[in-house]
Amino acid sequence: MTAPVDPLDRIAAALERLAPPATSVADWQNHPAYLWTGQGARAIERIDAPRPELLRGVDRQKQAVNENVFRLAAGHAAHDMLLWGARGMGKSALVRSAVRAAQAPDPSRIALVQTGTDALDTLSALFAQLGRVGRNYLVFIDDLGFAEGDSHGPRHLRSWLDGGVEARPGNVRLAVTSNRRAIVSRHMSEQDDPLNPRDAVDDQLALADRFGLSLGFHACSQDEYLAIVRGYAEEYALDLSEAEALEWARRRGGRSGRIAWHFITELAGRAGKTLAR
């Protein structure tokens, strides 16, 4: 016969199950990058990113991102960044590449912290940890988008960027990539209000306006696509047929840096080579 369970023990156990798990404190000083999970951080020993010179067709964007990240690494005034536009044009690769380049003179001065969109509600806990560390951080949210009707997420992010009591600390800046310039989806029905037809649209655009640096990425031309392919082929000493590269892109319905990299991966595989970046 089992002993009766104390009601207080049952209540305590129930409360423990309901309480969110405590976030663990990471060693924020000794690694180049981290993955924030919402409950804590996992150290990443190496940032996987192409060298800046291999990112072609986005020269203006590359210069702006590199300059901004180097300012942050040096402890100077720097912008939060929104990189938006066409898929596969190197938005996330550029962020990673810029941080790795900024670490070259002194790895201790800046680190990359990537967080998933499912951990946005825990950014306050992340900022609280980073704000106490004598190092600069770029918090990276890749492929951000909000579900239709989600007003909580965009307003919370606006508060962190500028104007809220929980704004990110001075040694932290945000880098966000999105397929949409406004991040949140927009519909013609948003302009149907006969009294204030622009209110809903302005409310959504207000999120994008909080980023000091907003850079658009557009599908590349044929010449730009071939320049990307040639750059990779030269880097890895691969024999290249430009006609085959164009046919590869045609079969995939577009031209982008990602499609160029997939073609280079195919060439390297045929040649029995690896592709270390």
VEXDO-240504 format. One record per residue (C-alpha): residue in one letter; x, y, z; chain; residue number from 0. Coordinates in nm, 2 decimals, padded with zeros to 4 digits. Layout:
<sites>
SITE  aa      xx      yy      zz  ch    i
SITE   A       X       Y       Z   A  NUM
...
</sites>
This chain:
<sites>
SITE  aa      xx      yy      zz  ch    i
SITE   M   00.00   00.00   00.00   A    0
SITE   T   00.15   00.33  -00.10   A    1
SITE   A   00.16   00.63   00.13   A    2
SITE   P  -00.08   00.92   00.06   A    3
SITE   V   00.08   01.21  -00.13   A    4
SITE   D   00.09   01.54   00.06   A    5
SITE   P  -00.14   01.79  -00.11   A    6
SITE   L   00.14   02.06  -00.07   A    7
SITE   D   00.38   01.83  -00.26   A    8
SITE   R   00.13   01.79  -00.54   A    9
SITE   I   00.08   02.17  -00.56   A   10
SITE   A   00.46   02.23  -00.56   A   11
SITE   A   00.51   01.97  -00.84   A   12
SITE   A   00.24   02.13  -01.05   A   13
SITE   L   00.38   02.48  -01.01   A   14
SITE   E   00.73   02.35  -01.11   A   15
SITE   R   00.58   02.20  -01.43   A   16
SITE   L   00.41   02.52  -01.51   A   17
SITE   A   00.71   02.75  -01.45   A   18
SITE   P   00.93   02.81  -01.75   A   19
SITE   P   01.27   02.66  -01.73   A   20
SITE   A   01.55   02.88  -01.60   A   21
SITE   T   01.78   03.01  -01.87   A   22
SITE   S   02.14   02.90  -01.83   A   23
SITE   V   02.42   03.15  -01.83   A   24
SITE   A   02.68   03.09  -02.11   A   25
SITE   D   03.05   03.16  -02.13   A   26
SITE   W   03.00   03.47  -02.35   A   27
SITE   Q   03.37   03.56  -02.38   A   28
SITE   N   03.55   03.27  -02.54   A   29
SITE   H   03.37   03.16  -02.86   A   30
SITE   P   03.32   03.32  -03.20   A   31
SITE   A   02.94   03.24  -03.22   A   32
SITE   Y   02.65   03.11  -03.02   A   33
SITE   L   02.31   02.96  -03.08   A   34
SITE   W   02.05   03.10  -02.84   A   35
SITE   T   01.78   02.84  -02.78   A   36
SITE   G   01.55   03.03  -02.54   A   37
SITE   Q   01.67   02.83  -02.24   A   38
SITE   G   02.03   02.90  -02.29   A   39
SITE   A   02.32   02.93  -02.54   A   40
SITE   R   02.53   02.67  -02.72   A   41
SITE   A   02.88   02.77  -02.82   A   42
SITE   I   02.97   02.75  -03.19   A   43
SITE   E   03.34   02.70  -03.25   A   44
SITE   R   03.36   02.83  -03.61   A   45
SITE   I   03.14   03.06  -03.82   A   46
SITE   D   03.06   02.89  -04.15   A   47
SITE   A   03.08   03.17  -04.40   A   48
SITE   P   03.24   03.24  -04.74   A   49
SITE   R   03.52   03.49  -04.76   A   50
SITE   P   03.39   03.84  -04.84   A   51
SITE   E   03.55   03.85  -05.19   A   52
SITE   L   03.35   03.54  -05.29   A   53
SITE   L   03.02   03.72  -05.23   A   54
SITE   R   02.96   03.88  -05.57   A   55
SITE   G   02.67   04.08  -05.72   A   56
SITE   V   02.60   04.25  -05.38   A   57
SITE   D   02.90   04.49  -05.37   A   58
SITE   R   02.70   04.79  -05.23   A   59
SITE   Q   02.53   04.58  -04.96   A   60
SITE   K   02.85   04.40  -04.87   A   61
SITE   Q   03.04   04.73  -04.81   A   62
SITE   A   02.76   04.87  -04.60   A   63
SITE   V   02.73   04.55  -04.38   A   64
SITE   N   03.10   04.51  -04.34   A   65
SITE   E   03.15   04.88  -04.23   A   66
SITE   N   02.86   04.86  -03.98   A   67
SITE   V   02.98   04.53  -03.83   A   68
SITE   F   03.34   04.66  -03.80   A   69
SITE   R   03.20   04.97  -03.62   A   70
SITE   L   03.01   04.75  -03.37   A   71
SITE   A   03.33   04.54  -03.32   A   72
SITE   A   03.53   04.85  -03.24   A   73
SITE   G   03.26   04.97  -02.99   A   74
SITE   H   03.16   05.26  -03.21   A   75
SITE   A   02.80   05.37  -03.29   A   76
SITE   A   02.64   05.11  -03.52   A   77
SITE   H   02.30   05.04  -03.67   A   78
SITE   D   02.05   04.75  -03.63   A   79
SITE   M   02.03   04.60  -03.98   A   80
SITE   L   01.75   04.47  -04.20   A   81
SITE   L   01.85   04.27  -04.50   A   82
SITE   W   01.55   04.20  -04.72   A   83
SITE   G   01.47   04.07  -05.06   A   84
SITE   A   01.52   03.78  -05.30   A   85
SITE   R   01.59   03.44  -05.17   A   86
SITE   G   01.94   03.29  -05.21   A   87
SITE   M   02.12   03.62  -05.27   A   88
SITE   G   02.35   03.59  -04.97   A   89
SITE   K   02.17   03.79  -04.70   A   90
SITE   S   02.26   03.55  -04.42   A   91
SITE   A   02.59   03.45  -04.57   A   92
SITE   L   02.69   03.82  -04.57   A   93
SITE   V   02.60   03.86  -04.20   A   94
SITE   R   02.82   03.56  -04.11   A   95
SITE   S   03.10   03.67  -04.34   A   96
SITE   A   03.11   04.02  -04.20   A   97
SITE   V   03.13   03.90  -03.84   A   98
SITE   R   03.41   03.65  -03.92   A   99
SITE   A   03.60   03.92  -04.10   A  100
SITE   A   03.56   04.16  -03.80   A  101
SITE   Q   03.69   03.89  -03.57   A  102
SITE   A   04.02   03.86  -03.77   A  103
SITE   P   04.21   04.14  -03.59   A  104
SITE   D   04.09   04.04  -03.25   A  105
SITE   P   03.84   03.75  -03.20   A  106
SITE   S   03.75   03.87  -02.85   A  107
SITE   R   03.59   04.20  -02.96   A  108
SITE   I   03.27   04.07  -03.12   A  109
SITE   A   03.06   03.75  -03.14   A  110
SITE   L   02.76   03.64  -03.35   A  111
SITE   V   02.45   03.51  -03.16   A  112
SITE   Q   02.19   03.34  -03.38   A  113
SITE   T   01.84   03.29  -03.25   A  114
SITE   G   01.54   03.13  -03.41   A  115
SITE   T   01.21   03.31  -03.46   A  116
SITE   D   01.06   03.07  -03.21   A  117
SITE   A   01.28   03.22  -02.93   A  118
SITE   L   01.18   03.58  -02.98   A  119
SITE   D   00.99   03.59  -02.65   A  120
SITE   T   01.31   03.51  -02.47   A  121
SITE   L   01.53   03.79  -02.62   A  122
SITE   S   01.49   03.99  -02.30   A  123
SITE   A   01.67   03.72  -02.11   A  124
SITE   L   01.94   03.71  -02.37   A  125
SITE   F   01.99   04.08  -02.36   A  126
SITE   A   02.01   04.08  -01.99   A  127
SITE   Q   02.30   03.83  -02.01   A  128
SITE   L   02.48   04.01  -02.30   A  129
SITE   G   02.45   04.35  -02.14   A  130
SITE   R   02.67   04.24  -01.85   A  131
SITE   V   02.96   04.12  -02.07   A  132
SITE   G   03.25   04.34  -02.19   A  133
SITE   R   03.22   04.23  -02.55   A  134
SITE   N   03.01   04.34  -02.85   A  135
SITE   Y   02.74   04.11  -03.00   A  136
SITE   L   02.55   04.09  -03.32   A  137
SITE   V   02.22   03.91  -03.25   A  138
SITE   F   02.11   03.74  -03.58   A  139
SITE   I   01.75   03.65  -03.66   A  140
SITE   D   01.74   03.47  -04.00   A  141
SITE   D   01.44   03.46  -04.23   A  142
SITE   L   01.21   03.65  -03.99   A  143
SITE   G   00.84   03.66  -04.07   A  144
SITE   F   00.52   03.69  -03.86   A  145
SITE   A   00.20   03.50  -03.91   A  146
SITE   E  -00.10   03.69  -04.03   A  147
SITE   G  -00.28   03.86  -03.74   A  148
SITE   D   00.03   03.84  -03.51   A  149
SITE   S   00.05   04.19  -03.35   A  150
SITE   H   00.25   04.08  -03.04   A  151
SITE   G   00.57   03.98  -03.22   A  152
SITE   P   00.62   04.29  -03.43   A  153
SITE   R   00.54   04.53  -03.15   A  154
SITE   H   00.77   04.35  -02.91   A  155
SITE   L   01.05   04.36  -03.17   A  156
SITE   R   00.99   04.74  -03.23   A  157
SITE   S   01.03   04.79  -02.86   A  158
SITE   W   01.36   04.61  -02.85   A  159
SITE   L   01.49   04.81  -03.15   A  160
SITE   D   01.40   05.16  -03.03   A  161
SITE   G   01.18   05.33  -02.78   A  162
SITE   G   01.10   05.06  -02.53   A  163
SITE   V   01.20   05.01  -02.17   A  164
SITE   E   01.35   04.67  -02.27   A  165
SITE   A   01.55   04.80  -02.56   A  166
SITE   R   01.86   04.59  -02.63   A  167
SITE   P   02.18   04.70  -02.45   A  168
SITE   G   02.44   04.93  -02.60   A  169
SITE   N   02.69   04.65  -02.68   A  170
SITE   V   02.42   04.46  -02.88   A  171
SITE   R   02.28   04.52  -03.23   A  172
SITE   L   02.03   04.32  -03.43   A  173
SITE   A   02.07   04.18  -03.78   A  174
SITE   V   01.75   04.05  -03.93   A  175
SITE   T   01.69   03.89  -04.27   A  176
SITE   S   01.35   03.87  -04.44   A  177
SITE   N   01.20   03.81  -04.78   A  178
SITE   R   00.98   04.11  -04.72   A  179
SITE   R   01.08   04.47  -04.69   A  180
SITE   A   00.81   04.53  -04.42   A  181
SITE   I   00.88   04.19  -04.26   A  182
SITE   V   00.51   04.14  -04.19   A  183
SITE   S   00.28   04.04  -04.47   A  184
SITE   R   00.05   04.30  -04.63   A  185
SITE   H  -00.28   04.27  -04.80   A  186
SITE   M  -00.50   04.51  -05.00   A  187
SITE   S  -00.77   04.47  -04.74   A  188
SITE   E  -00.55   04.66  -04.50   A  189
SITE   Q  -00.63   04.97  -04.69   A  190
SITE   D  -01.00   04.93  -04.68   A  191
SITE   D  -01.06   05.14  -04.37   A  192
SITE   P  -01.25   05.45  -04.50   A  193
SITE   L  -01.15   05.66  -04.20   A  194
SITE   N  -00.77   05.60  -04.18   A  195
SITE   P  -00.68   05.39  -04.48   A  196
SITE   R  -00.30   05.41  -04.41   A  197
SITE   D  -00.31   05.33  -04.04   A  198
SITE   A  -00.27   04.95  -04.07   A  199
SITE   V   00.00   04.99  -04.33   A  200
SITE   D   00.19   05.25  -04.14   A  201
SITE   D   00.18   05.03  -03.83   A  202
SITE   Q   00.35   04.75  -04.02   A  203
SITE   L   00.61   04.96  -04.19   A  204
SITE   A   00.69   05.11  -03.85   A  205
SITE   L   00.88   04.79  -03.77   A  206
SITE   A   01.11   04.82  -04.07   A  207
SITE   D   01.16   05.19  -04.00   A  208
SITE   R   01.33   05.10  -03.67   A  209
SITE   F   01.63   04.96  -03.85   A  210
SITE   G   01.90   05.22  -03.91   A  211
SITE   L   02.04   05.02  -04.20   A  212
SITE   S   01.79   04.86  -04.45   A  213
SITE   L   01.94   04.69  -04.75   A  214
SITE   G   01.75   04.53  -05.04   A  215
SITE   F   01.87   04.22  -05.23   A  216
SITE   H   01.74   04.15  -05.58   A  217
SITE   A   01.76   03.86  -05.82   A  218
SITE   C   02.08   03.88  -06.01   A  219
SITE   S   02.13   03.92  -06.38   A  220
SITE   Q   02.29   03.66  -06.60   A  221
SITE   D   02.62   03.84  -06.59   A  222
SITE   E   02.61   03.87  -06.21   A  223
SITE   Y   02.52   03.50  -06.18   A  224
SITE   L   02.81   03.40  -06.41   A  225
SITE   A   03.05   03.62  -06.21   A  226
SITE   I   02.95   03.44  -05.89   A  227
SITE   V   03.00   03.10  -06.05   A  228
SITE   R   03.34   03.20  -06.19   A  229
SITE   G   03.45   03.33  -05.86   A  230
SITE   Y   03.37   03.00  -05.69   A  231
SITE   A   03.52   02.80  -05.97   A  232
SITE   E   03.85   02.99  -05.95   A  233
SITE   E   03.86   02.96  -05.57   A  234
SITE   Y   03.82   02.58  -05.58   A  235
SITE   A   04.02   02.52  -05.91   A  236
SITE   L   03.72   02.37  -06.09   A  237
SITE   D   03.67   02.34  -06.46   A  238
SITE   L   03.37   02.55  -06.56   A  239
SITE   S   03.13   02.54  -06.85   A  240
SITE   E   02.93   02.87  -06.85   A  241
SITE   A   02.67   02.71  -07.08   A  242
SITE   E   02.62   02.43  -06.83   A  243
SITE   A   02.60   02.69  -06.54   A  244
SITE   L   02.32   02.87  -06.73   A  245
SITE   E   02.13   02.55  -06.80   A  246
SITE   W   02.16   02.46  -06.43   A  247
SITE   A   02.00   02.79  -06.34   A  248
SITE   R   01.73   02.76  -06.61   A  249
SITE   R   01.62   02.42  -06.47   A  250
SITE   R   01.59   02.57  -06.13   A  251
SITE   G   01.38   02.86  -06.24   A  252
SITE   G   01.61   03.15  -06.14   A  253
SITE   R   01.96   03.28  -06.08   A  254
SITE   S   02.10   03.35  -05.74   A  255
SITE   G   02.41   03.30  -05.53   A  256
SITE   R   02.26   03.00  -05.37   A  257
SITE   I   02.19   02.83  -05.71   A  258
SITE   A   02.54   02.92  -05.81   A  259
SITE   W   02.68   02.75  -05.50   A  260
SITE   H   02.47   02.44  -05.57   A  261
SITE   F   02.62   02.42  -05.92   A  262
SITE   I   02.97   02.45  -05.78   A  263
SITE   T   02.89   02.18  -05.53   A  264
SITE   E   02.79   01.96  -05.82   A  265
SITE   L   03.11   02.03  -06.01   A  266
SITE   A   03.32   01.96  -05.70   A  267
SITE   G   03.14   01.64  -05.64   A  268
SITE   R   03.21   01.52  -05.99   A  269
SITE   A   03.58   01.61  -05.95   A  270
SITE   G   03.61   01.43  -05.61   A  271
SITE   K   03.68   01.75  -05.42   A  272
SITE   T   03.56   01.90  -05.09   A  273
SITE   L   03.44   02.25  -05.05   A  274
SITE   A   03.58   02.40  -04.73   A  275
SITE   R   03.48   02.76  -04.67   A  276
</sites>
